[in-house]
Amino acid sequence: MGPVDIWAGELTRLAKAESQRHGEIVKTSNTRLEELKGVACEIIWRRFLQVIWRVVG
């Protein structure tokens, strides 16, 4: 195990501790992000269907 491995392991450990401390914030952010992704996909899908209907119609 070289110095880089030790450094990476320490960063990983610190990141895990930090994420546990802020777990609720992260969960809330992830939930919100998923909602926004869903809305964005819905908007893109609707636009796509509108274009298809214009071409077909």
C-alpha positions as CSV (number, residue, x, y, z in Angstrom):
1,M,0.0,0.0,0.0
2,G,1.6,3.2,-1.2
3,P,1.1,6.8,-0.1
4,V,-1.5,7.3,-2.8
5,D,-3.6,4.3,-1.5
6,I,-3.4,5.6,2.1
7,W,-4.4,9.1,1.0
8,A,-7.3,7.7,-1.1
9,G,-8.4,5.5,1.8
10,E,-8.4,8.5,4.2
11,L,-10.4,10.6,1.7
12,T,-12.9,7.8,1.4
13,R,-13.2,7.5,5.2
14,L,-13.7,11.2,5.6
15,A,-16.3,11.3,2.8
16,K,-18.3,8.5,4.4
17,A,-18.2,10.2,7.8
18,E,-19.3,13.5,6.2
19,S,-22.1,11.8,4.2
20,Q,-23.4,10.1,7.3
21,R,-23.5,13.4,9.1
22,H,-25.4,15.1,6.3
23,G,-27.4,12.0,5.3
24,E,-30.8,13.6,5.6
25,I,-29.7,16.6,3.5
26,V,-28.3,14.3,0.8
27,K,-31.4,12.1,0.8
28,T,-33.6,15.2,0.4
29,S,-31.4,16.5,-2.4
30,N,-31.4,13.2,-4.2
31,T,-35.2,13.0,-3.9
32,R,-35.5,16.5,-5.3
33,L,-33.1,15.7,-8.1
34,E,-35.1,12.6,-9.1
35,E,-38.3,14.7,-9.2
36,L,-36.6,17.3,-11.4
37,K,-35.2,14.5,-13.7
38,G,-38.8,13.1,-14.0
39,V,-40.2,16.5,-14.9
40,A,-37.5,17.1,-17.4
41,C,-38.0,13.7,-19.1
42,E,-41.8,14.4,-19.2
43,I,-41.2,17.8,-20.9
44,I,-38.8,16.3,-23.4
45,W,-41.2,13.4,-24.2
46,R,-44.1,15.8,-24.7
47,R,-42.1,18.0,-27.0
48,F,-40.9,14.9,-28.9
49,L,-44.5,13.7,-29.3
50,Q,-45.6,17.2,-30.5
51,V,-43.0,17.2,-33.2
52,I,-44.0,13.6,-34.3
53,W,-47.7,14.6,-34.5
54,R,-46.8,17.7,-36.6
55,V,-44.8,15.6,-39.0
56,V,-47.4,12.8,-39.2
57,G,-50.4,15.1,-39.1
